[in-house]
Structure formats: structure tokens, C-alpha cells
């Protein structure tokens, strides 16, 4: 269990720094990246989940169905899980065994959320 709470901070010059970040963000890529948990998950092919706080009912329901399909397929999902739709998708994903990467908008939390 201790390996899940290992903190790692990488600068852009570190060979383990995710190169796609620099490729996609260019000069806007963060100069430092901090992780808590299994750093290797960032190397997996993953799908980002990003939803507005404003959504129509049918879009929300389709999002929940999609989250269940990702969960059942074992797809690694990355997101901040801030909006109500994202939070519900997170709860759906927690019922699977696929990797989930929580990407906070600012800083790593002082403690790992109980979920």
C-alpha cells in the first residue's frame, strides 16, 4: 500500500518527465510535475474526462453510460473530477478495477481522498 502514496517531483529536464506534455503545451508546459502514487500510470494510453458544470440531462446520462463502458473495458481515465458529472463518473469508475488518474487543477492534496 505504501507504493500508492509515493510522492515524486520531476523537472522538465528529468528523463521521466512526460514528453507529450511539452509536445502538446509547448512553452506553457509546467516546469515541474508532482505525482502521488503510481507514476507508471502516466505512461499508459489514457482518456481524459472533462465535463462542464452546465449540462443537459440527456448528455449527463450518456456521460454516465460512457463511464461505465470505459470501466468495463478497463480503460485508464484521467481527470480532475470537479464538476458534478465528473464526480458521478468517478463514482461509476470506482466500481471497476481499471486505473484512474486524478489530476488536481493546482496542487496535490495533503491527504488522499477516501474514495
Residue, then its C-alpha position, 0 to 999 in steps of 0.5 A: x500500500x505504501x507504493x500508492x502514496x509515493x510522492x515524486x517531483x520531476x523537472x522538465x529536464x528529468x528523463x521521466x518527465x512526460x514528453x507529450x506534455x511539452x509536445x502538446x503545451x509547448x512553452x506553457x508546459x509546467x516546469x515541474x510535475x508532482x505525482x502521488x502514487x503510481x507514476x507508471x500510470x502516466x505512461x499508459x494510453x489514457x482518456x481524459x474526462x472533462x465535463x462542464x458544470x452546465x449540462x443537459x440531462x440527456x448528455x449527463x446520462x450518456x456521460x454516465x453510460x460512457x463511464x461505465x463502458x470505459x470501466x468495463x473495458x478497463x480503460x485508464x481515465x484521467x481527470x480532475x473530477x470537479x464538476x458534478x458529472x465528473x464526480x458521478x463518473x468517478x463514482x461509476x469508475x470506482x466500481x471497476x478495477x481499471x486505473x484512474x488518474x486524478x489530476x488536481x487543477x493546482x496542487x496535490x492534496x495533503x491527504x488522499x481522498x477516501x474514495 
